[in-house]
Amino acid sequence: MSFQHGVASGDPTQDRVVIWTRITPSAPGGQVAYTWRIDPVDRRAGGARSGSGVTGPERDYTAKVDVTGLEPGRAYTFGFEAAGVTSPMGRTRTLPAGATEDVVLAVASCSLYPNGYFNVYRAIADLPRVDAVLHLGDYIYEYGGPGSYGMDSPVAGERPHDPPREIVTLDDYRRRHAQYKSDPDAQAAHARAPWIVAWDDHETANNSFLNGAENHDPAKEGDWTARKAVALRAYYEWMPIRDPKPGQGLAEASMRSFRFGDLAALVMIETRLTARDEQLELERDLPMVDGKPDVAAFRAKLNDPSRRMMDDAQEAWIRSELQASVRAGHAWQVLGNEVVMGRVVAPTREALKPEEAARLRPEALRRLEQREKAAALGLPVALDMWDGYPVARERFYGLLREAGARPIVLAGDSHSFWANELSDDAGRLVACEFGTSAVTSPGAGEVAEGLDWGELIARASPEVRYNNQSDRGFILLTLTRREARADMIAVSTITAKPFRSRVVKRFRVTPQGAGVSKLSEA
């Protein structure tokens, strides 16, 4: 009997938190009994909780306990025991109640196991303070095998995916989660603080949507609904997320909110598997008429009001959560969101400075040519992001305005840092957005060296104040009633140990009436 995958906690509220582990049995096949215990760090009398449970192959020997009866804003240690073997110890904390001076959140996304060491997770584990970790998706990747995504990394030979193929079955997804949880740096970050998680696409398959995915072939990989179901089942088994209530769907249960005292509300939204329509593609959906692209026809598809990222029920729930937060007097409404919301304009060669043009390498030129085709037609290039669903985005902005919210949008997925000022179709500032870079997944600055892609995108995109396509890292978001500060923290390498961490950029935003200020560098 052993605990090979560490411990984790998540989904904290003022009086409860989920604690998690996985028990590796000596002889698989039977049931395993365990005990658990959670103790206040301050050791004041009272507050300890303990209990027991049983796990087995029906949930891949994972153990998850929703511990209740805890006190607000209190730090705890926790652990498990099975057959006389004790798990590593984790640390967690409940959310504060009442007057709250500040909140510190680490925001991460996109951990591709073969592409590098999880130094970013280690940097999060080593933070002097972090109240919760927000992981905005792509915690695992579904790819696998020789030549697959990330396998050209210098460390891929020692970190190949398990199983060594694309994952499709329940056993496949379980093995992949187990591999990621076996990483010592991931274990350290999970043991450091409670996590609040969201999936993006790679927890199921690349560029997923309600009824399919770019990386799903029904002829070879079976029914999409079945694959999605087993992927989410493994996700709920292996992640420290609160299980669905009776009668609640797996995807719908991911929509939840958190209250950080009187300071902020965090609303976690789902934009992949409950309602999203299939992404448009220029190559497939841009018709040609007399040898010329019919841009008007493509724009009609893009701006079709029926195209959705979220369904009516989720939008109504978000409206209710925002309005409740504003009524409660919270300074901030934070949106945990998977993909970049800002309007991103592709750069063109004409916009390059002479010294930039001189540095163009073949791969960089190829990527630039791909993107400037869309730019030349006045079309968005990143159609899997909110740019591909402009009517749904405008409807979402309407929810923010209607509530009188002071929104901070957080985004993952893009493998780059972002500081964006989000405006509606009328040009009114409605929110600021901070996008986190990846834990290990490659950015455009690595894939096509020779240009500062982030600088080019920021120059071309009026909403983008800053974009960094080269560094891997995370955001440390500090909230007070006076300001929200986003420290963009990068690690020096993901292909070696040891490493160093540094703040590459820092932005701040302040409350401004029923809204937010523009961004300023801090």
Secondary structure, 3 states (H helix, E strand, C coil): CECCCCEEEECCCCCCEEEEEECECCCCCCCEEEEEEEEECCCCCCCCEEEEEEECHHHCCEEEEEECCCCCCCEEEEEEEECCEECCCEEEECCCCCCCCCEEEEEECCCCHHHCCCHHHHHHHCCCCCCEEEECCCCCCCCCCCCCCCCCCCCHHHCCCCCCCCCCCHHHHHHHHHHHHCCHHHHHHHHHCCEEECCCCCCCCCCEECCEECCCCHHHHCCHHHHHHHHHHHHHHHCCCCCCCCCCCCCHHHCEEEEECCCEEEEECCCCCCCCCCCCCHHHHCCEECCEECHHHHHHHHCCCCCCCCCHHHHHHHHHHHHHHHHCCCCEEEEECCCCCCCCCCCCHHHCCHHHHHCCCHHHHHHHHHHHHHHHCCCCCCCCCHHHCHHHHHHHHHHHHHHCCCEEEEECCCCCEEEEEEECCCCCEEEEEEECCCCCCCCHHHHCCCCCHHHHHHHHCCCEEEEECCCCEEEEEEECCCCEEEEEEEECCCCCCCCCEEEEEEEEECECCCCECCCEEC
